[in-house]
Amino acid sequence: MDRRRIAVVGAGITGLTAAWSLQNSGIEVILFERRDHAGGSIKTKQREDWLLEYGPNTLQIKSRKVERFLENLDLDSQIVEANPAASNRYIVKNGELLPVPNGPIDLLRTELFSLRGRLRLMIEPFIRKGRDPDETLDRFVSRRLGAEMLNYAIDPFVAGVYAGVPEELVVRHAFPRLYHLEQRYGSLIAGSLRKRWDEKRAENVKTRLISFPDGLSTLPDKLAKQLTNINLKADVNRVEQGSSGWEVSTSEETFRGFDAVLMNIPLYRVNEQLLDGGGELLDAVSLAGYPPLSVVHTGYRKEQVKHPLDGFGFLVPSIEEHQILGSLFNSTLFPGRAPEDHHLLTTFVGGTRQPDLAGLESESIQEMVVGEHRRLLGLSGEPVLFEHIYWPRSIPQYTRNYPKVVKAILNVESLNPGLYFGGNFRGGIALPDCIENGLVWAEMLKSESGETVDFLNQI
């Protein structure tokens, strides 16, 4: 039996996954979480007949590793796949919701891009590779795909994923798949076709968009229940090397004798009081940033909305100058999200694009969101449900300053053998990425090598 003890600080999905995997290997794990629930930003609230997600709304299964993880948790039987209509996605152009093309034929017919914009796509395979490793996403897309694709595809997509803007995100860090397609194949289009063919031959897992009947909180709740030693409402205020190994202190108690500590907390919470050398991390993080974001749930009677809401939702390009980033059609996506004959929408406000709007009072947020739904969805009347969640620091941004963040992390880790930093600021922000990274951290800690996996170290 492995006699080591490992502390995990922070019960977000990366920390939960790592702790669960380590415990299953026979390693003693103690998990600390300052809040009264596990899951980090994953939180589901039942409000009468409405099911509301405070953070992520879906989980995309795109690898056998995540699929097997859910099977091992006995959650595969509870999976609810998204409505097939979720393949329909909309982008706002000239005040209207236009469907995103689902294939080559749709691309020929779409009103989202002009004939000139579609012809511009045809020369993409002949564009030379970029030479700037820190090229921003806006320059990368403009160079390879043209301005229209940037304005009406990538810009709104970035708002939906990062709550960010393409002119600040570095493609190599924020969207490494695009960067590697160009570097390996010389073309995004040719590379995507080749990669798809290779994946079919390898019989990879079919991509699925899922949730659970009681929402995404089902996942962290199941993980937390299987952990032997999880301490909620335990705000860690000091992590340091002691005479018998690593020590983790809360306001109530000091826990000693850890062989390693995995820190899975937002980097903006790291400082010198918590950890020697933490000030360097805090300074680096201030350069990259976590933009503010408001998540707004609105419920309407179906007869109030003219649009059929037959899709995943819609996103708003910055060039359209609206006051929201987009809305999800939750009650279309999954059953049980709203009462019968009602719609539930989740709308996002603020982010890097419009940070000042995110911090408005709930009354102003409601007026703004409902006004946008009137203009874009043909809404009449007032919502029958309204709930506003404010995230003052939402999603870490992989900007030009991100290498400084990674360098600071590596410096602190090198000065503190046995201390590691995991979370959505490293290796990807998406929920499946965080799950896979949690499993990667566990494997590394099981090996006792102390060597961080390469893809987590990239600068």
FIFIMAR-424592 format. One record per residue (C-alpha): residue in three letters; y, x, z. Coordinates in steps of 0.001 Angstrom, whole numbers, plus 500000, padded with zeros to 6 digits. Last residue first. Layout:
N
ALAYXZ...
% end
This chain:
459
ILE528757505293477791GLN525102504283477855ASN523458504484481250LEU521783501093481457PHE520136501674478058ASP518643504927479348VAL516744503588482359THR518059505072485593GLU516062507991486918GLY515211507872490623SER511605508566489744GLU510165506483492579SER508193504556489929LYS508562501279491808LEU512343501693491791MET512376502060488006GLU510067499095487528ALA512252496966489792TRP515409497981487930VAL513790497001484625LEU512721493607486001GLY516274492933487149ASN517520494065483733GLU515244491535482041ILE516604488730484201CYS520207489846483652ASP519674490011479891PRO518165486504479922LEU521283485202481752ALA523775486841479400ILE526144489519480762GLY524558492640479307GLY523230496051480394ARG525679496760483203PHE528513494574484455ASN526033491690484685GLY524388493231487703GLY522840496467488925PHE524236499426490863TYR521936502033492392LEU521760504078495613GLY518728506327496226PRO520653509534495678ASN524325509031496636LEU526569511534494853SER524759510894491560GLU525061507127492063VAL528819507345492670ASN529283509456489533LEU527058507164487458ILE529044504094488502ALA532354505859487780LYS531110506877484332VAL530000503305483628VAL533429501965484609LYS535213504643482585PRO533015503728479600TYR534265500109480038ASN537896501049479448ARG537687500241475742THR536480496801476825TYR533180495368478062GLN534769492543480068PRO533176491382483309ILE532884487575483503SER534635485320486028ARG537213486529488513PRO539371483669489855TRP536468481255489089TYR537847477740489497ILE535588474689489486HIS537095471306488563GLU535289467982488729PHE536187464749486962LEU534136461601486487VAL535077458210485018PRO537421459988482642GLU540552458160481459GLY541113455949478439SER540438456687474787LEU538837459826473397GLY538978460545469660LEU537116463835470043LEU539758466424469141ARG543089464904470080ARG541886462722472944HIS539607465508474168GLU542589467858474249GLY544582465382476344VAL541655464961478734VAL541543468727479194MET545294469090479802GLU545647466126482159GLN542606467257484131ILE543865470839484401SER547281469595485580GLU545685467503488338SER543307470317489258GLU546138472790489860LEU546608475524487273GLY544812478852487688ALA542932478839484386LEU546086478168482386ASP547633481507483356PRO544644483428481987GLN545081482147478406ARG543071484404476050THR541441486581478713GLY539787483523480210GLY541670480260480582VAL539967476881480314PHE536330475949479720THR535108472384479239THR531852470796480365LEU531166467358478917LEU529073464492480286HIS528687461342478186HIS527745457912479488ASP525547455028478332GLU522915455805480986PRO524192457996483784ALA524725461678482990ARG522776464948482964GLY519295463422483085PRO518286464454479582PHE519398467787478101LEU521770468948475362THR523349465604474476SER524376464926478076ASN525803468430478311PHE528045468287475216LEU529711471650475855SER533463472076475454GLY535752474772474049LEU538308477459474878ILE540982474986475981GLN544754474868475522HIS544832474703471722GLU546524477247469466GLU544306476976466358ILE544452480762465807SER542702481225469140PRO539579479655467674VAL538275476627469639LEU534596476121470332PHE532550472936470081GLY529420471521471715PHE525649471790471512GLY525383468957469030ASP525691465290468180LEU528775464456470217PRO529053461245468147HIS532873461571468006LYS534638458302468776VAL534504458677472568GLN535392455837474987GLU532390453723473951LYS530128456367475420ARG531604455982478883TYR533171459250479902GLY532383462088482310THR534448465246482653HIS533349468572484099VAL535854471423484071VAL535080475120484445SER538216477190485058LEU538235480887484240PRO540051483952485553PRO539496487235483703TYR537282490005485187GLY538897493324484322ALA538302496589482516LEU541057498745484034SER540714497264487533VAL537017498111487337ALA537769501832487130ASP539977501820490240LEU537372499831492200LEU534637502245491174GLU536611505274492327GLY537379503498495594GLY533671503059496228GLY533206506801496749ASP531923506278500292LEU530745502682500433LEU531909499400501925GLN535169500678503430GLU535783502817500338ASN535662499787498027VAL533189497637496099ARG534055493941495832TYR535583494348492349LEU532193495644491220PRO530594492233491577ILE527487492533493783ASN523971493635492885MET523762496892494812LEU520203498229494833VAL519536500328497928ALA516783502903498266ASP514483504449500892PHE515744502092503591GLY515359503100507241ARG518051501076508951PHE519420497532509170THR522680497202511103GLU523459493828512656GLU525887490924513000SER528962491855510942THR526601493259508321SER525406496842507999VAL523001498430505513GLU521629501866506365TRP519918504280503970GLY517452506803505319SER516423507954508781SER519470510021509744GLY521801507614507998GLN523148507305504453GLU525689504531504027VAL526263500888503116ARG528964498993505024ASN530402495472505088VAL527403493414503961ASP528124489702504343ALA524918488049505551LYS525355484302505068LEU521847484355503575ASN519252486951504600ILE516125487020502469ASN512884488492503810THR509649487000502505LEU510896486124499026GLN509032483277497318LYS511584480647498318ALA514405482773496878LEU512719483042493473LYS512164479280493263ASP515771478562494268PRO517025481122491740LEU515193479290488902THR515679475641489943SER519416476325490088LEU519281475928486308GLY519227472145486458ASP517058469563488208PRO515015468688485111PHE514946472366484052SER516849474299481364ILE515986475617477945LEU517124477095474643ARG514129478506472791THR513661481568470589LYS510108481862469305VAL508399484783470976ASN507658487753468761GLU504749487746466336ALA505261491433465401ARG505234490478461719LYS507821487809462436GLU509947490312464337ASP509841492783461447TRP510940490079458997ARG513815489046461257LYS514863492685461609ARG514909493156457850LEU516977490015457296SER519375490943460098GLY519738494484458756ALA520504493295455231ILE523219490956456528LEU524641493312459150SER524617496302456795GLY524129500066457092TYR520586499541458354ARG520456501630461523GLN524139502087462394GLU525205498663461150LEU522387496835462910HIS522951499029465973TYR526570497902466352LEU525717494250465844ARG522948494425468477PRO525253496305470861PHE527576493302471187ALA529796494008474210HIS529162497730474534ARG529073498977470932VAL531398496174469804VAL534222497182472124LEU535965494085473481GLU539782493999473543GLU540645492683470076PRO537693490304470179VAL539134488159473023GLY537310487129476173ALA535808484110477919TYR532741486313477436VAL530331483958475657GLY532420480975474540ALA535618482940473927VAL533611485531472005PHE532154482766469828PRO535655481409469164ASP536819484810467849ILE533584485559465981ALA533365482476463770TYR536719481060462663ASN539146483959463031LEU536788486889462507MET534885485242459668GLU538195484382458057ALA539500487944458409GLY536663489684456569LEU532999490428457160ARG532573494206457549ARG536070495522458178SER537402492366459822VAL534285492189461998PHE534553495810463225ARG538311495632463662ASP538087492455465782LEU535126493821467759THR536904496959468860GLU535749500323467571ASP534819502672470410PRO532143504563468476ASP534644505049465611ARG532823506118462461GLY532219502760460778LYS529461502425458244ARG530403501828454628ILE530753498321453210PHE528317497560450357PRO526123495111452302GLU529277493139453249ILE530297492482449623MET528900488939449618LEU530771487965452769ARG534100488232450930LEU532863485595448502ARG532559483174451403GLY536104483917452583ARG537501483507449071LEU535711480191448696SER537325479097451965PHE535446479008455258LEU534973476067457643GLU534778473603454772THR531093474339454395ARG529172473728451177LEU528012477223450241LEU527421478131453886ASP525332475004454360ILE523039476194451579PRO522796479701453093GLY521878478408456558ASN523036476547459656PRO526732476455458739VAL528955475730461791PRO529993472083461765LEU533714471241461561LEU535536469614464471GLU539056468755463333GLY542517469872464479ASN543132472170461534LYS539863473940462291VAL537877473454465488ILE534376474918465407TYR531240472842465903ARG527614473519466708ASN524576471609465521SER521408473378466671ALA521804471361469866ALA520631468320467881PRO517098469578468514ASN517680468518472160ALA517290471507474432GLU513903472325475858VAL513015471206479371ILE510842473723481200GLN509010472453484262SER505525473548483124ASP506797477092482490LEU508119477317486058ASP504929478653487634LEU506893481770488712ASN504485483944486739GLU505026481694483721LEU508796482089484021PHE508440485890484006ARG506014485720481080GLU508651483927478966VAL511317486408480069LYS509161489385479011ARG507956487675475821SER511514487676474586LYS514069485155473316ILE514111482489476006GLN517706481272476147LEU518751479844479498THR521336477065479539ASN524319475786481507PRO525538479003483125GLY528020478529486000TYR529013475414487964GLU526354473202486373LEU526736469466487062LEU524041466791487126TRP525610463314487236ASP523757460268488590GLU525263460580492103ARG526781464060492116GLN523949466564491871LYS525293470125491874THR523742473105490103LYS524703476707490850ILE524053479864488891SER527116482056489538GLY525243483970492241GLY521746482541492536ALA521027482367496256HIS522741480064498709ASP524775480293501929ARG526970483099500616ARG527041486725501781GLU523621487573500353PHE521287490313501651LEU517749490889500387ILE515194492883502371VAL512282494290500378GLU509001495756501599ILE507058497032498585GLY503701495428497801SER504161495169494064ASN505000491452494296GLN507814492423496665LEU509312494694494022SER509180491966491354TRP510801489387493655ALA513526491821494754ALA514331492781491142THR514498489154490037LEU516689488139492971GLY519032491081492430THR519471490353488726ILE519820486586489325GLY522549486982491928ALA521315487478495470GLY523547490412496426VAL522558493576498267VAL518946494574497641ALA517442496830500303ILE514250498777499671ARG511589499826502150ARG508791502221501119ARG505254502044502491ASP503511501249499175MET500000500000500000
% end
